[in-house]
Amino acid sequence: MRLVIAVVQDKDSNRLSAALIKDGFRATKLASTGGFLRAGNTTFLIGIEDDRVDEVIQIIKSNCKVRDQLVTPVSPMGGTTDAYIPFPVEVQVGGAAVFVLPVERFEHF
C-alpha cells in the first residue's frame, strides 16, 4: 500500500476531486497555503494499492494544469522597505507536487 500526497492549486481542486471520485478513488482533502505565493492550495491524501499508483498519478496530471500568473513579490524581510518598489513578475503556478510514500500499516475503523 502507498500514500499519495498531492498538493494542488485551489483552482484545480474541484476538478481533481470529481475525477478521483469518478474513477473510484477515495481521498481526504486538506486546505493548505503555499509558502512562495502565500496562495490557497489543496492537499489530497490518497491511500492506494501499489498497482494503482500510476493510475492516480495520471488522473492528477490530467486535471492539474500549470499556468502563468503575474504576482507582486513580497517585500524583503528585515531592513527598511522605503526603497523597495515591487514590480509584478510572471511565474508558473499550478500543476501538482506529488509524493508517494510506503505505508507500513493501515487500519480503518
For each residue, the residues with C-beta under 8 A, 3 or more apart:
1: 47 48 49 50 102 103 106
2: 47 48 49 50 53 100 101 102 103
3: 45 46 47 48 100 101 102 103
4: 44 45 46 47 48 53 56 57 60 98 99 100 101
5: 43 44 45 46 98 99 100 101
6: 16 43 44 46 60 64 96 97 98 99
7: 32 34 41 42 43 44 96 97 98
8: 12 13 16 41 42 43 44 60 64 94 95 96
9: 12 13 39 40 41 42 64 93 94 95
10: 13 39 40 41 42
11: 94
12: 8 9 15 16 42 63 64 65 94 96
13: 8 9 10 16 17 29 42
14: 17 18
15: 12 18 19 63
16: 6 8 12 13 19 20 42 44 59 60 63 64
17: 13 14 20 21 27 29 44
18: 14 15 21 22
19: 15 16 22 23 59 62 63
20: 16 17 23 25 26 27 44 46 56 59
21: 17 18 24 25
22: 18 19
23: 19 20 55 59
24: 21
25: 20 21 46 48 52 56 59
26: 20 46 47
27: 17 20 44 45 46
28: 44 45 46
29: 13 17 42 43 44
30: 42 43 44 45
31: 40 41 42 43
32: 7 40 41 42 43
33: 38 39 40 41
34: 7 37 38 39 40 41
35: 38
36:
37: 34 71 91 93
38: 33 34 35 74
39: 9 10 33 34 93
40: 9 10 31 32 33 34
41: 7 8 9 10 31 32 33 34
42: 7 8 9 10 12 13 16 29 30 31 32
43: 5 6 7 8 29 30 31 32
44: 4 5 6 7 8 16 17 20 27 28 29 30
45: 3 4 5 27 28 30
46: 3 4 5 6 20 25 26 27 28 56
47: 1 2 3 4 26 103 106
48: 1 2 3 4 25 52 53 56
49: 1 2 52 53
50: 1 2 53
51:
52: 25 48 49 55 56
53: 2 4 48 49 50 56 57 100
54: 57 58
55: 23 52 58 59
56: 4 20 25 46 48 52 53 59 60
57: 4 53 54 60 61 98 100
58: 54 55 61 62
59: 16 19 20 23 25 55 56 62 63
60: 4 6 8 16 56 57 63 64 96 98
61: 57 58 64 96
62: 19 58 59
63: 12 15 16 19 59 60
64: 6 8 9 12 16 60 61 94 95 96
65: 12 94 95
66: 92 93 94 95
67: 92 93 94
68: 90 91 92 93
69: 90 91 92 93
70: 88 89 90
71: 37 88 89 90 91
72: 86 87 88 89
73: 86 87 89
74: 38 86
75: 81 84 86
76: 79 81 84
77:
78:
79: 76
80: 83 84
81: 75 76 84
82:
83: 80
84: 75 76 80 81
85:
86: 72 73 74 75
87: 72 73
88: 70 71 72
89: 70 71 72 73
90: 68 69 70 71
91: 37 68 69 71
92: 66 67 68 69 95
93: 9 37 39 66 67 68 69
94: 8 9 11 12 64 65 66 67
95: 8 9 64 65 66 92
96: 6 7 8 12 60 61 64
97: 6 7
98: 4 5 6 7 57 60
99: 4 5 6
100: 2 3 4 5 53 57
101: 2 3 4 5
102: 1 2 3
103: 1 2 3 47 106
104:
105:
106: 1 47 103
107:
108:
109:
